[in-house]
Amino acid sequence: MDFKTIDTALTDLMERKNKAYGNAYKDNYEAFGTTYAAIEVFNKVNRIKTLVKNPDISDNGEHLFDSFVDLRNYAELAIKEMIERKEVPTDVLAKYKIETE
């Protein structure tokens, strides 16, 4: 499986979840900034560590894979907010071939 296939599937999922949550991430980022983004990622990494150390833990049907998907999505949401709020220097964006208006 190629990265673009995975990326498309995970982006579609993230967009559906974001719509269902009513842009809660954006609102919380606006209130708390990158601290909020870091806490979301930190919490998800801790969840992954727990699941790796204790694979038999039941978490309402959530699989380790689900936590990695969430981690990816939280990172992408943070990246999007940072770019939209012009918190990333243009030379850094240029390294990734990201152009903004």
N, CA, C and O atoms as a printed pandas DataFrame, in Angstrom:
     atom_number atom_name residue_name chain_id  residue_number  x_coord  y_coord  z_coord
0              1         N          MET        A               1    0.843   -1.179    0.000
1              2        CA          MET        A               1    0.000    0.000    0.000
2              3         C          MET        A               1    0.889    1.243    0.000
3              4         O          MET        A               1    1.891    1.301    0.712
4              5         N          ASP        A               2    0.514    2.222   -0.795
5              6        CA          ASP        A               2    1.340    3.428   -0.879
6              7         C          ASP        A               2    0.855    4.497    0.108
7              8         O          ASP        A               2   -0.266    4.442    0.613
8              9         N          PHE        A               3    1.734    5.467    0.363
9             10        CA          PHE        A               3    1.446    6.523    1.333
10            11         C          PHE        A               3    0.247    7.379    0.928
11            12         O          PHE        A               3   -0.529    7.803    1.784
12            13         N          LYS        A               4    0.095    7.633   -0.367
13            14        CA          LYS        A               4   -1.010    8.494   -0.816
14            15         C          LYS        A               4   -2.364    7.854   -0.534
15            16         O          LYS        A               4   -3.316    8.548   -0.178
16            17         N          THR        A               5   -2.454    6.540   -0.691
17            18        CA          THR        A               5   -3.702    5.834   -0.396
18            19         C          THR        A               5   -4.038    5.957    1.083
19            20         O          THR        A               5   -5.175    6.248    1.454
20            21         N          ILE        A               6   -3.033    5.731    1.916
21            22        CA          ILE        A               6   -3.232    5.846    3.363
22            23         C          ILE        A               6   -3.592    7.283    3.723
23            24         O          ILE        A               6   -4.527    7.521    4.487
24            25         N          ASP        A               7   -2.850    8.235    3.173
25            26        CA          ASP        A               7   -3.083    9.645    3.479
26            27         C          ASP        A               7   -4.499   10.063    3.105
27            28         O          ASP        A               7   -5.164   10.757    3.874
28            29         N          THR        A               8   -4.958    9.652    1.944
29            30        CA          THR        A               8   -6.304   10.011    1.500
30            31         C          THR        A               8   -7.358    9.445    2.443
31            32         O          THR        A               8   -8.291   10.149    2.829
32            33         N          ALA        A               9   -7.214    8.183    2.812
33            34        CA          ALA        A               9   -8.180    7.552    3.717
34            35         C          ALA        A               9   -8.196    8.241    5.076
35            36         O          ALA        A               9   -9.263    8.495    5.636
36            37         N          LEU        A              10   -7.011    8.543    5.608
37            38        CA          LEU        A              10   -6.940    9.160    6.930
38            39         C          LEU        A              10   -7.400   10.612    6.902
39            40         O          LEU        A              10   -7.993   11.093    7.867
40            41         N          THR        A              11   -7.136   11.306    5.812
41            42        CA          THR        A              11   -7.614   12.683    5.685
42            43         C          THR        A              11   -9.135   12.711    5.601
43            44         O          THR        A              11   -9.772   13.568    6.213
44            45         N          ASP        A              12   -9.724   11.783    4.850
45            46        CA          ASP        A              12  -11.187   11.700    4.770
46            47         C          ASP        A              12  -11.787   11.457    6.156
47            48         O          ASP        A              12  -12.778   12.085    6.529
48            49         N          LEU        A              13  -11.182   10.546    6.912
49            50        CA          LEU        A              13  -11.651   10.259    8.269
50            51         C          LEU        A              13  -11.553   11.508    9.141
51            52         O          LEU        A              13  -12.495   11.844    9.859
52            53         N          MET        A              14  -10.418   12.190    9.076
53            54        CA          MET        A              14  -10.210   13.383    9.897
54            55         C          MET        A              14  -11.244   14.458    9.562
55            56         O          MET        A              14  -11.771   15.110   10.463
56            57         N          GLU        A              15  -11.531   14.644    8.299
57            58        CA          GLU        A              15  -12.514   15.652    7.900
58            59         C          GLU        A              15  -13.904   15.303    8.427
59            60         O          GLU        A              15  -14.638   16.188    8.867
60            61         N          ARG        A              16  -14.270   14.024    8.385
61            62        CA          ARG        A              16  -15.572   13.601    8.917
62            63         C          ARG        A              16  -15.638   13.817   10.427
63            64         O          ARG        A              16  -16.637   14.315   10.946
64            65         N          LYS        A              17  -14.562   13.438   11.131
65            66        CA          LYS        A              17  -14.530   13.620   12.587
66            67         C          LYS        A              17  -14.567   15.099   12.952
67            68         O          LYS        A              17  -15.277   15.496   13.876
68            69         N          ASN        A              18  -13.811   15.906   12.237
69            70        CA          ASN        A              18  -13.766   17.337   12.524
70            71         C          ASN        A              18  -15.146   17.967   12.325
71            72         O          ASN        A              18  -15.563   18.830   13.097
72            73         N          LYS        A              19  -15.839   17.527   11.289
73            74        CA          LYS        A              19  -17.191   18.032   11.043
74            75         C          LYS        A              19  -18.131   17.601   12.171
75            76         O          LYS        A              19  -18.960   18.387   12.630
76            77         N          ALA        A              20  -17.997   16.352   12.611
77            78        CA          ALA        A              20  -18.847   15.835   13.687
78            79         C          ALA        A              20  -18.610   16.567   15.004
79            80         O          ALA        A              20  -19.540   16.784   15.780
80            81         N          TYR        A              21  -17.359   16.943   15.248
81            82        CA          TYR        A              21  -17.020   17.639   16.494
82            83         C          TYR        A              21  -17.202   19.149   16.385
83            84         O          TYR        A              21  -16.956   19.869   17.353
84            85         N          GLY        A              22  -17.619   19.630   15.247
85            86        CA          GLY        A              22  -17.889   21.053   15.095
86            87         C          GLY        A              22  -16.674   21.948   15.226
87            88         O          GLY        A              22  -16.743   23.021   15.825
88            89         N          ASN        A              23  -15.567   21.508   14.667
89            90        CA          ASN        A              23  -14.330   22.307   14.705
90            91         C          ASN        A              23  -13.839   22.600   16.117
91            92         O          ASN        A              23  -13.265   23.660   16.367
92            93         N          ALA        A              24  -14.060   21.674   17.035
93            94        CA          ALA        A              24  -13.620   21.849   18.425
94            95         C          ALA        A              24  -12.112   22.053   18.506
95            96         O          ALA        A              24  -11.635   22.842   19.322
96            97         N          TYR        A              25  -11.358   21.343   17.662
97            98        CA          TYR        A              25   -9.899   21.489   17.705
98            99         C          TYR        A              25   -9.504   22.932   17.406
99           100         O          TYR        A              25   -8.693   23.518   18.124
100          101         N          LYS        A              26  -10.069   23.494   16.362
101          102        CA          LYS        A              26   -9.753   24.875   15.967
102          103         C          LYS        A              26  -10.088   25.847   17.099
103          104         O          LYS        A              26   -9.309   26.752   17.399
104          105         N          ASP        A              27  -11.242   25.657   17.718
105          106        CA          ASP        A              27  -11.651   26.535   18.817
106          107         C          ASP        A              27  -10.699   26.428   20.005
107          108         O          ASP        A              27  -10.320   27.441   20.592
108          109         N          ASN        A              28  -10.316   25.210   20.358
109          110        CA          ASN        A              28   -9.396   25.018   21.482
110          111         C          ASN        A              28   -8.000   25.539   21.157
111          112         O          ASN        A              28   -7.317   26.086   22.023
112          113         N          TYR        A              29   -7.581   25.365   19.906
113          114        CA          TYR        A              29   -6.277   25.902   19.507
114          115         C          TYR        A              29   -6.304   27.422   19.609
115          116         O          TYR        A              29   -5.336   28.038   20.056
116          117         N          GLU        A              30   -7.399   28.012   19.198
117          118        CA          GLU        A              30   -7.516   29.471   19.283
118          119         C          GLU        A              30   -7.415   29.937   20.735
119          120         O          GLU        A              30   -6.813   30.973   21.019
120          121         N          ALA        A              31   -8.000   29.178   21.643
121          122        CA          ALA        A              31   -7.987   29.558   23.059
122          123         C          ALA        A              31   -6.634   29.312   23.724
123          124         O          ALA        A              31   -6.196   30.107   24.556
124          125         N          PHE        A              32   -5.969   28.205   23.356
125          126        CA          PHE        A              32   -4.775   27.786   24.102
126          127         C          PHE        A              32   -3.501   27.656   23.273
127          128         O          PHE        A              32   -2.426   27.426   23.827
128          129         N          GLY        A              33   -3.609   27.801   21.949
129          130        CA          GLY        A              33   -2.432   27.790   21.093
130          131         C          GLY        A              33   -1.723   26.447   21.003
131          132         O          GLY        A              33   -2.328   25.385   21.157
132          133         N          THR        A              34   -0.427   26.528   20.750
133          134        CA          THR        A              34    0.354   25.303   20.552
134          135         C          THR        A              34    0.422   24.451   21.813
135          136         O          THR        A              34    0.704   23.255   21.736
136          137         N          THR        A              35    0.166   25.052   22.970
137          138        CA          THR        A              35    0.110   24.254   24.201
138          139         C          THR        A              35   -0.988   23.207   24.082
139          140         O          THR        A              35   -0.793   22.050   24.455
140          141         N          TYR        A              36   -2.141   23.612   23.563
141          142        CA          TYR        A              36   -3.240   22.668   23.356
142          143         C          TYR        A              36   -2.817   21.554   22.401
143          144         O          TYR        A              36   -3.063   20.376   22.662
144          145         N          ALA        A              37   -2.184   21.932   21.301
145          146        CA          ALA        A              37   -1.741   20.939   20.319
146          147         C          ALA        A              37   -0.769   19.951   20.950
147          148         O          ALA        A              37   -0.873   18.744   20.733
148          149         N          ALA        A              38    0.173   20.465   21.729
149          150        CA          ALA        A              38    1.170   19.601   22.365
150          151         C          ALA        A              38    0.520   18.652   23.367
151          152         O          ALA        A              38    0.906   17.486   23.450
152          153         N          ILE        A              39   -0.450   19.130   24.121
153          154        CA          ILE        A              39   -1.125   18.277   25.106
154          155         C          ILE        A              39   -1.884   17.155   24.412
155          156         O          ILE        A              39   -1.843   16.011   24.865
156          157         N          GLU        A              40   -2.578   17.465   23.317
157          158        CA          GLU        A              40   -3.301   16.418   22.581
158          159         C          GLU        A              40   -2.342   15.331   22.092
159          160         O          GLU        A              40   -2.627   14.141   22.225
160          161         N          VAL        A              41   -1.213   15.743   21.531
161          162        CA          VAL        A              41   -0.221   14.781   21.040
162          163         C          VAL        A              41    0.369   13.993   22.208
163          164         O          VAL        A              41    0.498   12.771   22.131
164          165         N          PHE        A              42    0.727   14.685   23.281
165          166        CA          PHE        A              42    1.297   14.035   24.462
166          167         C          PHE        A              42    0.336   12.984   25.015
167          168         O          PHE        A              42    0.755   11.869   25.326
168          169         N          ASN        A              43   -0.940   13.326   25.139
169          170        CA          ASN        A              43   -1.929   12.369   25.648
170          171         C          ASN        A              43   -2.040   11.148   24.744
171          172         O          ASN        A              43   -2.165   10.023   25.228
172          173         N          LYS        A              44   -1.994   11.364   23.445
173          174        CA          LYS        A              44   -2.113   10.236   22.516
174          175         C          LYS        A              44   -0.875    9.357   22.567
175          176         O          LYS        A              44   -0.986    8.133   22.495
176          177         N          VAL        A              45    0.313    9.963   22.691
177          178        CA          VAL        A              45    1.546    9.178   22.820
178          179         C          VAL        A              45    1.495    8.345   24.099
179          180         O          VAL        A              45    1.894    7.181   24.094
180          181         N          ASN        A              46    1.012    8.924   25.183
181          182        CA          ASN        A              46    0.882    8.160   26.426
182          183         C          ASN        A              46   -0.083    6.998   26.267
183          184         O          ASN        A              46    0.150    5.919   26.811
184          185         N          ARG        A              47   -1.169    7.210   25.523
185          186        CA          ARG        A              47   -2.130    6.127   25.274
186          187         C          ARG        A              47   -1.457    5.010   24.470
187          188         O          ARG        A              47   -1.657    3.831   24.762
188          189         N          ILE        A              48   -0.675    5.369   23.478
189          190        CA          ILE        A              48    0.037    4.374   22.672
190          191         C          ILE        A              48    1.011    3.595   23.545
191          192         O          ILE        A              48    1.082    2.370   23.450
192          193         N          LYS        A              49    1.760    4.291   24.391
193          194        CA          LYS        A              49    2.705    3.613   25.287
194          195         C          LYS        A              49    1.980    2.616   26.183
195          196         O          LYS        A              49    2.464    1.504   26.395
196          197         N          THR        A              50    0.832    3.005   26.705
197          198        CA          THR        A              50    0.056    2.112   27.564
198          199         C          THR        A              50   -0.406    0.884   26.797
199          200         O          THR        A              50   -0.313   -0.234   27.302
200          201         N          LEU        A              51   -0.901    1.082   25.586
201          202        CA          LEU        A              51   -1.383   -0.047   24.784
202          203         C          LEU        A              51   -0.251   -0.976   24.365
203          204         O          LEU        A              51   -0.446   -2.188   24.271
204          205         N          VAL        A              52    0.932   -0.419   24.112
205          206        CA          VAL        A              52    2.083   -1.253   23.742
206          207         C          VAL        A              52    2.527   -2.093   24.938
207          208         O          VAL        A              52    2.830   -3.278   24.798
208          209         N          LYS        A              53    2.563   -1.471   26.110
209          210        CA          LYS        A              53    2.996   -2.188   27.317
210          211         C          LYS        A              53    1.952   -3.182   27.806
211          212         O          LYS        A              53    2.296   -4.192   28.421
212          213         N          ASN        A              54    0.685   -2.905   27.538
213          214        CA          ASN        A              54   -0.419   -3.743   28.021
214          215         C          ASN        A              54   -1.379   -4.045   26.877
215          216         O          ASN        A              54   -2.480   -3.496   26.835
216          217         N          PRO        A              55   -0.979   -4.907   25.953
217          218        CA          PRO        A              55   -1.803   -5.132   24.757
218          219         C          PRO        A              55   -3.170   -5.752   25.042
219          220         O          PRO        A              55   -4.050   -5.718   24.182
220          221         N          ASP        A              56   -3.360   -6.314   26.226
221          222        CA          ASP        A              56   -4.636   -6.954   26.538
222          223         C          ASP        A              56   -5.664   -5.991   27.128
223          224         O          ASP        A              56   -6.796   -6.383   27.409
224          225         N          ILE        A              57   -5.269   -4.731   27.315
225          226        CA          ILE        A              57   -6.201   -3.746   27.866
226          227         C          ILE        A              57   -7.350   -3.544   26.886
227          228         O          ILE        A              57   -7.145   -3.338   25.689
228          229         N          SER        A              58   -8.545   -3.606   27.417
229          230        CA          SER        A              58   -9.720   -3.330   26.596
230          231         C          SER        A              58   -9.999   -1.837   26.634
231          232         O          SER        A              58  -10.054   -1.236   27.707
232          233         N          ASP        A              59  -10.171   -1.251   25.484
233          234        CA          ASP        A              59  -10.453    0.182   25.415
234          235         C          ASP        A              59  -11.638    0.422   24.489
235          236         O          ASP        A              59  -11.524    1.108   23.473
236          237         N          ASN        A              60  -12.775   -0.154   24.860
237          238        CA          ASN        A              60  -14.007    0.033   24.085
238          239         C          ASN        A              60  -13.832   -0.283   22.603
239          240         O          ASN        A              60  -14.375    0.413   21.745
240          241         N          GLY        A              61  -13.080   -1.326   22.312
241          242        CA          GLY        A              61  -12.895   -1.748   20.936
242          243         C          GLY        A              61  -11.844   -0.975   20.166
243          244         O          GLY        A              61  -11.636   -1.237   18.981
244          245         N          GLU        A              62  -11.174   -0.027   20.810
245          246        CA          GLU        A              62  -10.121    0.737   20.135
246          247         C          GLU        A              62   -8.858   -0.101   20.037
247          248         O          GLU        A              62   -8.452   -0.743   21.006
248          249         N          HIS        A              63   -8.260   -0.093   18.901
249          250        CA          HIS        A              63   -7.035   -0.834   18.635
250          251         C          HIS        A              63   -5.859    0.138   18.666
251          252         O          HIS        A              63   -6.042    1.344   18.501
252          253         N          LEU        A              64   -4.665   -0.382   18.876
253          254        CA          LEU        A              64   -3.454    0.428   18.841
254          255         C          LEU        A              64   -3.398    1.248   17.550
255          256         O          LEU        A              64   -2.982    2.407   17.560
256          257         N          PHE        A              65   -3.814    0.647   16.458
257          258        CA          PHE        A              65   -3.850    1.331   15.160
258          259         C          PHE        A              65   -4.661    2.625   15.242
259          260         O          PHE        A              65   -4.262    3.652   14.694
260          261         N          ASP        A              66   -5.806    2.563   15.933
261          262        CA          ASP        A              66   -6.658    3.742   16.071
262          263         C          ASP        A              66   -5.920    4.890   16.744
263          264         O          ASP        A              66   -6.081    6.050   16.364
264          265         N          SER        A              67   -5.112    4.562   17.743
265          266        CA          SER        A              67   -4.353    5.602   18.443
266          267         C          SER        A              67   -3.293    6.218   17.541
267          268         O          SER        A              67   -3.053    7.424   17.603
268          269         N          PHE        A              68   -2.659    5.405   16.703
269          270        CA          PHE        A              68   -1.690    5.961   15.751
270          271         C          PHE        A              68   -2.382    6.859   14.724
271          272         O          PHE        A              68   -1.839    7.893   14.336
272          273         N          VAL        A              69   -3.569    6.466   14.290
273          274        CA          VAL        A              69   -4.334    7.305   13.364
274          275         C          VAL        A              69   -4.668    8.638   14.031
275          276         O          VAL        A              69   -4.512    9.698   13.425
276          277         N          ASP        A              70   -5.128    8.577   15.279
277          278        CA          ASP        A              70   -5.439    9.812   16.007
278          279         C          ASP        A              70   -4.207   10.697   16.150
279          280         O          ASP        A              70   -4.293   11.915   15.992
280          281         N          LEU        A              71   -3.065   10.091   16.449
281          282        CA          LEU        A              71   -1.821   10.845   16.596
282          283         C          LEU        A              71   -1.487   11.578   15.297
283          284         O          LEU        A              71   -1.145   12.760   15.310
284          285         N          ARG        A              72   -1.590   10.877   14.200
285          286        CA          ARG        A              72   -1.328   11.489   12.885
286          287         C          ARG        A              72   -2.274   12.658   12.645
287          288         O          ARG        A              72   -1.864   13.722   12.182
288          289         N          ASN        A              73   -3.544   12.444   12.968
289          290        CA          ASN        A              73   -4.524   13.488   12.715
290          291         C          ASN        A              73   -4.321   14.704   13.612
291          292         O          ASN        A              73   -4.465   15.838   13.154
292          293         N          TYR        A              74   -3.989   14.486   14.884
293          294        CA          TYR        A              74   -3.707   15.620   15.775
294          295         C          TYR        A              74   -2.514   16.423   15.265
295          296         O          TYR        A              74   -2.522   17.653   15.312
296          297         N          ALA        A              75   -1.499   15.729   14.783
297          298        CA          ALA        A              75   -0.332   16.431   14.237
298          299         C          ALA        A              75   -0.728   17.251   13.011
299          300         O          ALA        A              75   -0.301   18.397   12.868
300          301         N          GLU        A              76   -1.531   16.678   12.137
301          302        CA          GLU        A              76   -1.934   17.412   10.935
302          303         C          GLU        A              76   -2.830   18.602   11.275
303          304         O          GLU        A              76   -2.719   19.658   10.652
304          305         N          LEU        A              77   -3.712   18.439   12.252
305          306        CA          LEU        A              77   -4.542   19.565   12.676
306          307         C          LEU        A              77   -3.679   20.697   13.230
307          308         O          LEU        A              77   -3.933   21.869   12.951
308          309         N          ALA        A              78   -2.659   20.347   14.014
309          310        CA          ALA        A              78   -1.748   21.360   14.562
310          311         C          ALA        A              78   -0.996   22.068   13.438
311          312         O          ALA        A              78   -0.866   23.292   13.449
312          313         N          ILE        A              79   -0.505   21.304   12.475
313          314        CA          ILE        A              79    0.219   21.883   11.339
314          315         C          ILE        A              79   -0.680   22.865   10.589
315          316         O          ILE        A              79   -0.257   23.969   10.247
316          317         N          LYS        A              80   -1.912   22.454   10.341
317          318        CA          LYS        A              80   -2.872   23.315    9.633
318          319         C          LYS        A              80   -3.087   24.622   10.391
319          320         O          LYS        A              80   -3.047   25.700    9.798
320          321         N          GLU        A              81   -3.316   24.527   11.700
321          322        CA          GLU        A              81   -3.542   25.736   12.503
322          323         C          GLU        A              81   -2.314   26.642   12.493
323          324         O          GLU        A              81   -2.435   27.859   12.351
324          325         N          MET        A              82   -1.141   26.050   12.644
325          326        CA          MET        A              82    0.089   26.848   12.660
326          327         C          MET        A              82    0.286   27.598   11.340
327          328         O          MET        A              82    0.693   28.759   11.331
328          329         N          ILE        A              83   -0.008   26.923   10.232
329          330        CA          ILE        A              83    0.136   27.566    8.921
330          331         C          ILE        A              83   -0.900   28.675    8.760
331          332         O          ILE        A              83   -0.566   29.791    8.361
332          333         N          GLU        A              84   -2.161   28.363    9.071
333          334        CA          GLU        A              84   -3.224   29.355    8.892
334          335         C          GLU        A              84   -3.023   30.584    9.768
335          336         O          GLU        A              84   -3.414   31.688    9.390
336          337         N          ARG        A              85   -2.420   30.401   10.925
337          338        CA          ARG        A              85   -2.201   31.519   11.854
338          339         C          ARG        A              85   -0.844   32.195   11.642
339          340         O          ARG        A              85   -0.429   33.061   12.412
340          341         N          LYS        A              86   -0.173   31.768   10.575
341          342        CA          LYS        A              86    1.131   32.339   10.209
342          343         C          LYS        A              86    2.149   32.227   11.343
343          344         O          LYS        A              86    2.917   33.154   11.604
344          345         N          GLU        A              87    2.136   31.077   12.006
345          346        CA          GLU        A              87    3.075   30.801   13.090
346          347         C          GLU        A              87    4.336   30.100   12.593
347          348         O          GLU        A              87    5.248   29.814   13.369
348          349         N          VAL        A              88    4.374   29.829   11.297
349          350        CA          VAL        A              88    5.512   29.128   10.707
350          351         C          VAL        A              88    6.196   30.076    9.722
351          352         O          VAL        A              88    5.543   30.605    8.823
352          353         N          PRO        A              89    7.497   30.295    9.881
353          354        CA          PRO        A              89    8.208   31.177    8.946
354          355         C          PRO        A              89    8.128   30.642    7.512
355          356         O          PRO        A              89    8.092   29.432    7.292
356          357         N          THR        A              90    8.102   31.547    6.556
357          358        CA          THR        A              90    7.978   31.141    5.154
358          359         C          THR        A              90    9.142   30.279    4.692
359          360         O          THR        A              90    8.960   29.409    3.840
360          361         N          ASP        A              91   10.346   30.502    5.240
361          362        CA          ASP        A              91   11.476   29.665    4.823
362          363         C          ASP        A              91   11.300   28.222    5.296
363          364         O          ASP        A              91   11.754   27.289    4.634
364          365         N          VAL        A              92   10.643   28.041    6.438
365          366        CA          VAL        A              92   10.363   26.681    6.918
366          367         C          VAL        A              92    9.315   26.036    6.016
367          368         O          VAL        A              92    9.467   24.881    5.620
368          369         N          LEU        A              93    8.263   26.764    5.692
369          370        CA          LEU        A              93    7.237   26.234    4.790
370          371         C          LEU        A              93    7.825   25.892    3.428
371          372         O          LEU        A              93    7.438   24.898    2.814
372          373         N          ALA        A              94    8.756   26.711    2.956
373          374        CA          ALA        A              94    9.376   26.483    1.647
374          375         C          ALA        A              94   10.103   25.144    1.595
375          376         O          ALA        A              94   10.133   24.494    0.550
376          377         N          LYS        A              95   10.689   24.728    2.715
377          378        CA          LYS        A              95   11.373   23.421    2.752
378          379         C          LYS        A              95   10.416   22.285    2.409
379          380         O          LYS        A              95   10.825   21.262    1.860
380          381         N          TYR        A              96    9.143   22.472    2.737
381          382        CA          TYR        A              96    8.134   21.438    2.506
382          383         C          TYR        A              96    7.289   21.725    1.268
383          384         O          TYR        A              96    6.310   21.034    0.987
384          385         N          LYS        A              97    7.691   22.760    0.540
385          386        CA          LYS        A              97    6.984   23.169   -0.676
386          387         C          LYS        A              97    5.527   23.521   -0.380
387          388         O          LYS        A              97    4.622   23.206   -1.153
388          389         N          ILE        A              98    5.327   24.185    0.765
389          390        CA          ILE        A              98    4.001   24.657    1.148
390          391         C          ILE        A              98    3.946   26.146    0.868
391          392         O          ILE        A              98    4.728   26.928    1.410
392          393         N          GLU        A              99    3.010   26.523    0.014
393          394        CA          GLU        A              99    2.848   27.934   -0.322
394          395         C          GLU        A              99    1.583   28.453    0.339
395          396         O          GLU        A              99    0.564   27.765    0.391
396          397         N          THR        A             100    1.665   29.671    0.838
397          398        CA          THR        A             100    0.489   30.318    1.411
398          399         C          THR        A             100    0.231   31.602    0.648
399          400         O          THR        A             100    1.094   32.102   -0.072
400          401         N          GLU        A             101   -0.952   32.117    0.816
401          402        CA          GLU        A             101   -1.319   33.350    0.100
402          403         C          GLU        A             101   -0.695   34.555    0.739
403          404         O          GLU        A             101   -0.895   35.676    0.270
